[in-house]
Amino acid sequence: MTPADGGIHGAAISRREAIRRAALLAGVALSPALVTFVAEAQTAATRTYFTAAQAAAAGAAADRILPRTDTPGAADVGVPAFLDRFYGEFMTDDERRLFIAGLDAIEAAAKAAHNGSFATLTSPQQDAVLRAVTAAQQDQNPSSFGLLRSTTILGYFSSEQVAKNVLNYDPVPGRFDGCMPLEQAGGRDWFL
C-alpha cells in the first residue's frame, strides 16, 4: 500500500487506514501498526491539539465514560492523550468541529447545572451532566457526544494495557491443530 491509497508511511497512518483498522478491531483483531499508533498516542505526546480547557474536559469525560472499576479506567490507559492525537491527526475538519461542539456542550451543561467547569465537578455531577448531554443529543445524527464516546472506546480497547490484561489478547497464540477431536478442544466448535 502507498500513502496515497491509505497505507502506512513511516510511523504515521492515514485517516482512512485508521478507520479501516478501527473497523477491523471492532470485528476481527488488532493490527500491529494500529497498536503502535495507539501506544504512541497514549504516551506523552510531543504536540497537543486541544487547548488546556478542552483537554481537561475531554479527559474528564473519557474517564466518566470508562471509569476505573476492577479494570483500569480511560485515564489509566492514556485515552486523553489518544483523544488529543486522534483529534489533531486523523479527524476531518467537520469531525473536529463536531468533537469540539461536544466538549462545548458538556462545558455549557456543567456551567448551567453546577456553575462550574466539567473537569472540576464530582463524579456524580459529571455523570448527571453527561446523561443530560446524551439526552439532549438523542435525535442528532451524528451526535457530538456519540463521536466523543466512540473515540474514547476506540482508544480504550486498543490500548496495550487493556488488550493484554482485560481482553487477554495473545499476539502469538498457541499451536494450531487443524484436525483434532472436538472433545480435545474443550467441546467447542469455534467456527460456528
Residue pairs with C-beta under 8 A, 6 or more apart in sequence:
1 7
1 8
1 17
2 9
3 9
3 14
6 14
6 16
6 17
6 20
7 14
7 17
8 17
8 33
11 36
11 37
11 40
12 37
12 89
13 21
13 33
13 34
13 37
15 89
15 90
15 91
15 92
17 33
18 34
18 37
18 86
18 90
19 90
21 31
21 33
21 34
22 34
22 154
22 158
24 31
25 31
25 34
25 154
25 157
25 158
30 158
30 163
30 169
34 158
35 158
35 160
35 163
38 82
38 155
38 158
38 159
38 160
39 159
39 160
40 85
41 78
41 81
41 82
41 84
41 85
41 86
41 155
42 77
42 78
42 79
42 81
42 82
42 155
42 159
42 160
43 78
43 81
44 81
45 81
45 84
45 85
47 88
48 55
48 84
48 88
49 84
49 85
49 87
49 88
49 89
50 58
50 83
50 84
50 87
50 88
53 107
53 117
54 100
54 103
55 80
55 84
56 117
56 118
56 119
57 103
57 106
57 107
57 117
57 118
57 119
58 80
58 83
58 84
58 103
58 148
59 75
59 79
59 80
59 83
59 119
60 118
60 119
60 121
60 126
61 103
61 106
61 118
61 126
61 130
61 148
61 152
62 74
62 75
62 79
62 80
62 83
62 148
62 152
62 155
62 156
63 73
63 74
63 75
63 79
63 80
64 123
64 126
64 127
64 130
65 74
65 130
65 148
65 149
65 152
65 153
66 73
66 74
66 79
66 152
66 153
66 156
67 73
67 74
67 123
68 75
68 76
71 162
71 165
71 166
72 161
72 162
72 165
72 166
74 80
74 152
74 155
74 156
76 161
77 155
77 156
77 159
77 160
77 161
77 162
78 155
78 159
79 152
79 155
79 156
79 159
82 151
82 154
82 155
82 159
83 148
83 151
83 152
83 155
86 151
86 154
86 155
87 96
87 99
87 151
91 99
95 147
98 142
98 144
98 147
99 144
99 147
99 148
99 151
101 144
102 133
102 143
102 144
102 145
102 147
102 148
103 144
103 148
105 133
105 136
105 137
105 144
105 145
106 118
106 129
106 130
106 133
106 145
107 117
107 118
109 118
109 129
109 132
109 133
109 136
110 116
110 117
110 118
110 121
110 125
110 126
110 129
111 117
113 125
113 128
113 129
113 132
114 121
114 125
114 129
118 126
118 129
121 129
130 145
133 145
134 145
137 143
137 144
137 145
137 146
156 162
157 163
157 167
163 169
177 184
182 188
182 189
